[in-house]
């Protein structure tokens, strides 16, 4: 059970980061305005960029965690 939790920790954290990026995107960026002022457009672009970086970071952590699972299980089975 302990090995399973260690193996699934990185993909789980990656999914949490992606979900937090989605919540951030919905709460702060939301739907873009139809005819925004330059200030509103800059604000939307900033929050959209933050949400995009959270999506990317979470995806990378998730994929690296999935790639690491066979190596973790192999190294722990030798002990």
Backbone atoms as SQL, in Angstrom:
CREATE TABLE atoms (id INTEGER PRIMARY KEY, chain TEXT, resi INTEGER, resn TEXT, atom TEXT, x REAL, y REAL, z REAL);
INSERT INTO atoms VALUES
  (1, 'A', 1, 'UNK', 'N', 0.825, -1.190, 0.000),
  (2, 'A', 1, 'UNK', 'CA', 0.000, 0.000, 0.000),
  (3, 'A', 1, 'UNK', 'C', 0.868, 1.253, 0.000),
  (4, 'A', 2, 'UNK', 'N', 1.966, 1.203, 0.753),
  (5, 'A', 2, 'UNK', 'CA', 2.854, 2.348, 0.845),
  (6, 'A', 2, 'UNK', 'C', 3.525, 2.620, -0.506),
  (7, 'A', 3, 'UNK', 'N', 3.884, 1.543, -1.227),
  (8, 'A', 3, 'UNK', 'CA', 4.509, 1.714, -2.535),
  (9, 'A', 3, 'UNK', 'C', 3.531, 2.302, -3.537),
  (10, 'A', 4, 'UNK', 'N', 2.277, 1.902, -3.449),
  (11, 'A', 4, 'UNK', 'CA', 1.264, 2.423, -4.359),
  (12, 'A', 4, 'UNK', 'C', 1.077, 3.917, -4.154),
  (13, 'A', 5, 'UNK', 'N', 1.055, 4.363, -2.909),
  (14, 'A', 5, 'UNK', 'CA', 0.902, 5.788, -2.627),
  (15, 'A', 5, 'UNK', 'C', 2.104, 6.584, -3.134),
  (16, 'A', 6, 'UNK', 'N', 3.296, 6.045, -2.975),
  (17, 'A', 6, 'UNK', 'CA', 4.489, 6.731, -3.465),
  (18, 'A', 6, 'UNK', 'C', 4.485, 6.809, -4.989),
  (19, 'A', 7, 'UNK', 'N', 4.031, 5.749, -5.633),
  (20, 'A', 7, 'UNK', 'CA', 4.031, 5.725, -7.096),
  (21, 'A', 7, 'UNK', 'C', 2.991, 6.663, -7.673),
  (22, 'A', 8, 'UNK', 'N', 1.871, 6.842, -6.992),
  (23, 'A', 8, 'UNK', 'CA', 0.801, 7.682, -7.518),
  (24, 'A', 8, 'UNK', 'C', 0.836, 9.114, -6.992),
  (25, 'A', 9, 'UNK', 'N', 1.829, 9.462, -6.197),
  (26, 'A', 9, 'UNK', 'CA', 1.885, 10.807, -5.620),
  (27, 'A', 9, 'UNK', 'C', 2.109, 11.878, -6.682),
  (28, 'A', 10, 'UNK', 'N', 3.074, 11.694, -7.561),
  (29, 'A', 10, 'UNK', 'CA', 3.371, 12.716, -8.567),
  (30, 'A', 10, 'UNK', 'C', 2.226, 12.885, -9.571),
  (31, 'A', 11, 'UNK', 'N', 1.651, 11.801, -10.120),
  (32, 'A', 11, 'UNK', 'CA', 0.507, 12.024, -11.009),
  (33, 'A', 11, 'UNK', 'C', -0.684, 12.667, -10.292),
  (34, 'A', 12, 'UNK', 'N', -0.875, 12.327, -9.038),
  (35, 'A', 12, 'UNK', 'CA', -1.971, 12.934, -8.277),
  (36, 'A', 12, 'UNK', 'C', -1.755, 14.412, -8.054),
  (37, 'A', 13, 'UNK', 'N', -0.528, 14.786, -7.732),
  (38, 'A', 13, 'UNK', 'CA', -0.212, 16.199, -7.549),
  (39, 'A', 13, 'UNK', 'C', -0.361, 16.944, -8.866),
  (40, 'A', 14, 'UNK', 'N', 0.044, 16.306, -9.963),
  (41, 'A', 14, 'UNK', 'CA', -0.125, 16.919, -11.280),
  (42, 'A', 14, 'UNK', 'C', -1.588, 17.177, -11.607),
  (43, 'A', 15, 'UNK', 'N', -2.444, 16.231, -11.288),
  (44, 'A', 15, 'UNK', 'CA', -3.877, 16.426, -11.539),
  (45, 'A', 15, 'UNK', 'C', -4.441, 17.522, -10.648),
  (46, 'A', 16, 'UNK', 'N', -3.969, 17.613, -9.405),
  (47, 'A', 16, 'UNK', 'CA', -4.415, 18.691, -8.524),
  (48, 'A', 16, 'UNK', 'C', -4.008, 20.063, -9.058),
  (49, 'A', 17, 'UNK', 'N', -2.810, 20.155, -9.630),
  (50, 'A', 17, 'UNK', 'CA', -2.361, 21.422, -10.201),
  (51, 'A', 17, 'UNK', 'C', -3.212, 21.786, -11.413),
  (52, 'A', 18, 'UNK', 'N', -3.526, 20.804, -12.253),
  (53, 'A', 18, 'UNK', 'CA', -4.374, 21.067, -13.420),
  (54, 'A', 18, 'UNK', 'C', -5.761, 21.512, -12.976),
  (55, 'A', 19, 'UNK', 'N', -6.324, 20.844, -11.974),
  (56, 'A', 19, 'UNK', 'CA', -7.650, 21.236, -11.488),
  (57, 'A', 19, 'UNK', 'C', -7.625, 22.626, -10.858),
  (58, 'A', 20, 'UNK', 'N', -6.544, 22.955, -10.145),
  (59, 'A', 20, 'UNK', 'CA', -6.464, 24.295, -9.576),
  (60, 'A', 20, 'UNK', 'C', -6.325, 25.337, -10.680),
  (61, 'A', 21, 'UNK', 'N', -5.646, 25.004, -11.767),
  (62, 'A', 21, 'UNK', 'CA', -5.573, 25.906, -12.910),
  (63, 'A', 21, 'UNK', 'C', -6.935, 26.126, -13.540),
  (64, 'A', 22, 'UNK', 'N', -7.741, 25.074, -13.601),
  (65, 'A', 22, 'UNK', 'CA', -9.093, 25.218, -14.143),
  (66, 'A', 22, 'UNK', 'C', -9.944, 26.121, -13.257),
  (67, 'A', 23, 'UNK', 'N', -9.867, 25.898, -11.951),
  (68, 'A', 23, 'UNK', 'CA', -10.640, 26.741, -11.019),
  (69, 'A', 23, 'UNK', 'C', -10.166, 28.187, -11.119),
  (70, 'A', 24, 'UNK', 'N', -8.871, 28.415, -11.184),
  (71, 'A', 24, 'UNK', 'CA', -8.340, 29.769, -11.330),
  (72, 'A', 24, 'UNK', 'C', -8.840, 30.400, -12.623),
  (73, 'A', 25, 'UNK', 'N', -8.845, 29.621, -13.686),
  (74, 'A', 25, 'UNK', 'CA', -9.300, 30.123, -14.977),
  (75, 'A', 25, 'UNK', 'C', -10.770, 30.526, -14.927),
  (76, 'A', 26, 'UNK', 'N', -11.594, 29.718, -14.302),
  (77, 'A', 26, 'UNK', 'CA', -13.023, 30.022, -14.221),
  (78, 'A', 26, 'UNK', 'C', -13.285, 31.218, -13.312),
  (79, 'A', 27, 'UNK', 'N', -12.614, 31.262, -12.171),
  (80, 'A', 27, 'UNK', 'CA', -12.894, 32.311, -11.193),
  (81, 'A', 27, 'UNK', 'C', -12.313, 33.657, -11.621),
  (82, 'A', 28, 'UNK', 'N', -11.059, 33.690, -12.059),
  (83, 'A', 28, 'UNK', 'CA', -10.405, 34.966, -12.321),
  (84, 'A', 28, 'UNK', 'C', -10.457, 35.389, -13.783),
  (85, 'A', 29, 'UNK', 'N', -10.183, 34.482, -14.710),
  (86, 'A', 29, 'UNK', 'CA', -10.174, 34.883, -16.121),
  (87, 'A', 29, 'UNK', 'C', -11.590, 34.860, -16.680),
  (88, 'A', 30, 'UNK', 'N', -12.278, 33.755, -16.515),
  (89, 'A', 30, 'UNK', 'CA', -13.653, 33.660, -16.986),
  (90, 'A', 30, 'UNK', 'C', -13.760, 33.750, -18.493),
  (91, 'A', 31, 'UNK', 'N', -14.908, 34.169, -18.963),
  (92, 'A', 31, 'UNK', 'CA', -15.166, 34.325, -20.389),
  (93, 'A', 31, 'UNK', 'C', -14.671, 35.713, -20.805),
  (94, 'A', 32, 'UNK', 'N', -13.952, 35.813, -21.915),
  (95, 'A', 32, 'UNK', 'CA', -13.450, 37.127, -22.313),
  (96, 'A', 32, 'UNK', 'C', -14.588, 38.069, -22.693),
  (97, 'A', 33, 'UNK', 'N', -14.340, 39.337, -22.457),
  (98, 'A', 33, 'UNK', 'CA', -15.333, 40.351, -22.798),
  (99, 'A', 33, 'UNK', 'C', -15.432, 40.496, -24.317),
  (100, 'A', 34, 'UNK', 'N', -16.588, 40.962, -24.780),
  (101, 'A', 34, 'UNK', 'CA', -16.789, 41.110, -26.212),
  (102, 'A', 34, 'UNK', 'C', -16.011, 42.311, -26.757),
  (103, 'A', 35, 'UNK', 'N', -16.169, 43.465, -26.151),
  (104, 'A', 35, 'UNK', 'CA', -15.435, 44.672, -26.548),
  (105, 'A', 35, 'UNK', 'C', -14.787, 45.282, -25.301),
  (106, 'A', 36, 'UNK', 'N', -13.652, 44.694, -24.858),
  (107, 'A', 36, 'UNK', 'CA', -13.070, 45.163, -23.592),
  (108, 'A', 36, 'UNK', 'C', -12.267, 46.444, -23.770),
  (109, 'A', 37, 'UNK', 'N', -12.142, 47.151, -22.679),
  (110, 'A', 37, 'UNK', 'CA', -11.217, 48.275, -22.645),
  (111, 'A', 37, 'UNK', 'C', -9.802, 47.700, -22.568),
  (112, 'A', 38, 'UNK', 'N', -8.781, 48.495, -22.844),
  (113, 'A', 38, 'UNK', 'CA', -7.412, 47.963, -22.761),
  (114, 'A', 38, 'UNK', 'C', -7.061, 47.433, -21.359),
  (115, 'A', 39, 'UNK', 'N', -7.595, 48.055, -20.312),
  (116, 'A', 39, 'UNK', 'CA', -7.309, 47.587, -18.948),
  (117, 'A', 39, 'UNK', 'C', -7.932, 46.216, -18.700),
  (118, 'A', 40, 'UNK', 'N', -9.182, 46.065, -19.136),
  (119, 'A', 40, 'UNK', 'CA', -9.847, 44.769, -18.954),
  (120, 'A', 40, 'UNK', 'C', -9.174, 43.684, -19.786),
  (121, 'A', 41, 'UNK', 'N', -8.730, 44.034, -20.982),
  (122, 'A', 41, 'UNK', 'CA', -8.045, 43.056, -21.826),
  (123, 'A', 41, 'UNK', 'C', -6.715, 42.644, -21.216),
  (124, 'A', 42, 'UNK', 'N', -5.981, 43.598, -20.650),
  (125, 'A', 42, 'UNK', 'CA', -4.708, 43.280, -20.003),
  (126, 'A', 42, 'UNK', 'C', -4.928, 42.386, -18.785),
  (127, 'A', 43, 'UNK', 'N', -5.976, 42.681, -18.029),
  (128, 'A', 43, 'UNK', 'CA', -6.300, 41.869, -16.852),
  (129, 'A', 43, 'UNK', 'C', -6.662, 40.445, -17.264),
  (130, 'A', 44, 'UNK', 'N', -7.480, 40.313, -18.303),
  (131, 'A', 44, 'UNK', 'CA', -7.859, 38.986, -18.793),
  (132, 'A', 44, 'UNK', 'C', -6.638, 38.229, -19.314),
  (133, 'A', 45, 'UNK', 'N', -5.777, 38.896, -20.067),
  (134, 'A', 45, 'UNK', 'CA', -4.578, 38.247, -20.606),
  (135, 'A', 45, 'UNK', 'C', -3.664, 37.753, -19.489),
  (136, 'A', 46, 'UNK', 'N', -3.518, 38.551, -18.434),
  (137, 'A', 46, 'UNK', 'CA', -2.674, 38.143, -17.314),
  (138, 'A', 46, 'UNK', 'C', -3.227, 36.889, -16.642),
  (139, 'A', 47, 'UNK', 'N', -4.515, 36.918, -16.300),
  (140, 'A', 47, 'UNK', 'CA', -5.104, 35.771, -15.605),
  (141, 'A', 47, 'UNK', 'C', -5.167, 34.538, -16.510),
  (142, 'A', 48, 'UNK', 'N', -5.361, 34.753, -17.780),
  (143, 'A', 48, 'UNK', 'CA', -5.366, 33.630, -18.711),
  (144, 'A', 48, 'UNK', 'C', -3.969, 33.011, -18.821),
  (145, 'A', 49, 'UNK', 'N', -2.936, 33.847, -18.795),
  (146, 'A', 49, 'UNK', 'CA', -1.567, 33.336, -18.850),
  (147, 'A', 49, 'UNK', 'C', -1.214, 32.555, -17.585),
  (148, 'A', 50, 'UNK', 'N', -1.665, 33.035, -16.434),
  (149, 'A', 50, 'UNK', 'CA', -1.412, 32.312, -15.183),
  (150, 'A', 50, 'UNK', 'C', -2.098, 30.947, -15.222),
  (151, 'A', 51, 'UNK', 'N', -3.336, 30.913, -15.668),
  (152, 'A', 51, 'UNK', 'CA', -4.063, 29.647, -15.758),
  (153, 'A', 51, 'UNK', 'C', -3.378, 28.711, -16.756),
  (154, 'A', 52, 'UNK', 'N', -2.903, 29.248, -17.865),
  (155, 'A', 52, 'UNK', 'CA', -2.197, 28.423, -18.845),
  (156, 'A', 52, 'UNK', 'C', -0.917, 27.833, -18.301),
  (157, 'A', 53, 'UNK', 'N', -0.195, 28.604, -17.509),
  (158, 'A', 53, 'UNK', 'CA', 1.031, 28.066, -16.922),
  (159, 'A', 53, 'UNK', 'C', 0.718, 26.993, -15.881),
  (160, 'A', 54, 'UNK', 'N', -0.395, 27.149, -15.165),
  (161, 'A', 54, 'UNK', 'CA', -0.794, 26.088, -14.231),
  (162, 'A', 54, 'UNK', 'C', -1.176, 24.815, -14.984),
  (163, 'A', 55, 'UNK', 'N', -1.874, 24.965, -16.110),
  (164, 'A', 55, 'UNK', 'CA', -2.207, 23.789, -16.936),
  (165, 'A', 55, 'UNK', 'C', -0.939, 23.085, -17.411),
  (166, 'A', 56, 'UNK', 'N', 0.010, 23.860, -17.903),
  (167, 'A', 56, 'UNK', 'CA', 1.240, 23.274, -18.434),
  (168, 'A', 56, 'UNK', 'C', 2.052, 22.598, -17.336),
  (169, 'A', 57, 'UNK', 'N', 2.208, 23.273, -16.206),
  (170, 'A', 57, 'UNK', 'CA', 2.972, 22.709, -15.096),
  (171, 'A', 57, 'UNK', 'C', 2.326, 21.427, -14.585),
  (172, 'A', 58, 'UNK', 'N', 1.020, 21.447, -14.418),
  (173, 'A', 58, 'UNK', 'CA', 0.323, 20.255, -13.948),
  (174, 'A', 58, 'UNK', 'C', 0.436, 19.103, -14.921),
  (175, 'A', 59, 'UNK', 'N', 0.344, 19.406, -16.206),
  (176, 'A', 59, 'UNK', 'CA', 0.484, 18.352, -17.212),
  (177, 'A', 59, 'UNK', 'C', 1.867, 17.738, -17.218),
  (178, 'A', 60, 'UNK', 'N', 2.888, 18.571, -17.072),
  (179, 'A', 60, 'UNK', 'CA', 4.262, 18.058, -17.048),
  (180, 'A', 60, 'UNK', 'C', 4.492, 17.199, -15.811),
  (181, 'A', 61, 'UNK', 'N', 4.034, 17.662, -14.662),
  (182, 'A', 61, 'UNK', 'CA', 4.192, 16.881, -13.424),
  (183, 'A', 61, 'UNK', 'C', 3.442, 15.557, -13.541),
  (184, 'A', 62, 'UNK', 'N', 2.240, 15.596, -14.096),
  (185, 'A', 62, 'UNK', 'CA', 1.453, 14.370, -14.273),
  (186, 'A', 62, 'UNK', 'C', 2.174, 13.383, -15.182),
  (187, 'A', 63, 'UNK', 'N', 2.652, 13.855, -16.338),
  (188, 'A', 63, 'UNK', 'CA', 3.331, 12.951, -17.274),
  (189, 'A', 63, 'UNK', 'C', 4.646, 12.420, -16.723),
  (190, 'A', 64, 'UNK', 'N', 5.407, 13.268, -16.045),
  (191, 'A', 64, 'UNK', 'CA', 6.647, 12.783, -15.436),
  (192, 'A', 64, 'UNK', 'C', 6.365, 11.753, -14.345),
  (193, 'A', 65, 'UNK', 'N', 5.281, 11.958, -13.605),
  (194, 'A', 65, 'UNK', 'CA', 4.898, 10.976, -12.595),
  (195, 'A', 65, 'UNK', 'C', 4.515, 9.645, -13.213),
  (196, 'A', 66, 'UNK', 'N', 3.816, 9.685, -14.358),
  (197, 'A', 66, 'UNK', 'CA', 3.457, 8.442, -15.036),
  (198, 'A', 66, 'UNK', 'C', 4.687, 7.730, -15.584),
  (199, 'A', 67, 'UNK', 'N', 5.632, 8.488, -16.094),
  (200, 'A', 67, 'UNK', 'CA', 6.868, 7.893, -16.613),
  (201, 'A', 67, 'UNK', 'C', 7.692, 7.298, -15.478),
  (202, 'A', 68, 'UNK', 'N', 7.638, 7.896, -14.306),
  (203, 'A', 68, 'UNK', 'CA', 8.459, 7.440, -13.180),
  (204, 'A', 68, 'UNK', 'C', 7.899, 6.197, -12.492),
  (205, 'A', 69, 'UNK', 'N', 6.629, 5.881, -12.697),
  (206, 'A', 69, 'UNK', 'CA', 6.015, 4.740, -11.995),
  (207, 'A', 69, 'UNK', 'C', 6.755, 3.431, -12.255),
  (208, 'A', 70, 'UNK', 'N', 7.080, 3.054, -13.502),
  (209, 'A', 70, 'UNK', 'CA', 7.814, 1.786, -13.688),
  (210, 'A', 70, 'UNK', 'C', 9.185, 1.771, -13.021),
  (211, 'A', 71, 'UNK', 'N', 9.864, 2.916, -13.032),
  (212, 'A', 71, 'UNK', 'CA', 11.178, 2.970, -12.400),
  (213, 'A', 71, 'UNK', 'C', 11.071, 2.851, -10.885),
  (214, 'A', 72, 'UNK', 'N', 10.052, 3.472, -10.306),
  (215, 'A', 72, 'UNK', 'CA', 9.851, 3.356, -8.859),
  (216, 'A', 72, 'UNK', 'C', 9.499, 1.931, -8.457),
  (217, 'A', 73, 'UNK', 'N', 8.630, 1.289, -9.229),
  (218, 'A', 73, 'UNK', 'CA', 8.244, -0.076, -8.874),
  (219, 'A', 73, 'UNK', 'C', 9.408, -1.040, -9.072),
  (220, 'A', 74, 'UNK', 'N', 10.236, -0.804, -10.078),
  (221, 'A', 74, 'UNK', 'CA', 11.391, -1.679, -10.318),
  (222, 'A', 74, 'UNK', 'C', 12.427, -1.516, -9.222),
  (223, 'A', 75, 'UNK', 'N', 12.690, -0.282, -8.800),
  (224, 'A', 75, 'UNK', 'CA', 13.715, -0.064, -7.766),
  (225, 'A', 75, 'UNK', 'C', 13.236, -0.572, -6.405),
  (226, 'A', 76, 'UNK', 'N', 11.951, -0.505, -6.127),
  (227, 'A', 76, 'UNK', 'CA', 11.443, -0.968, -4.852),
  (228, 'A', 76, 'UNK', 'C', 11.308, -2.486, -4.810),
  (229, 'A', 77, 'UNK', 'N', 11.158, -3.148, -5.962),
  (230, 'A', 77, 'UNK', 'CA', 11.046, -4.598, -5.960),
  (231, 'A', 77, 'UNK', 'C', 12.409, -5.248, -5.750),
  (232, 'A', 78, 'UNK', 'N', 13.485, -4.568, -6.030),
  (233, 'A', 78, 'UNK', 'CA', 14.830, -5.116, -5.831),
  (234, 'A', 78, 'UNK', 'C', 15.270, -5.082, -4.391),
  (235, 'A', 79, 'UNK', 'N', 14.647, -4.245, -3.582),
  (236, 'A', 79, 'UNK', 'CA', 15.072, -4.116, -2.185),
  (237, 'A', 79, 'UNK', 'C', 14.620, -5.233, -1.360);
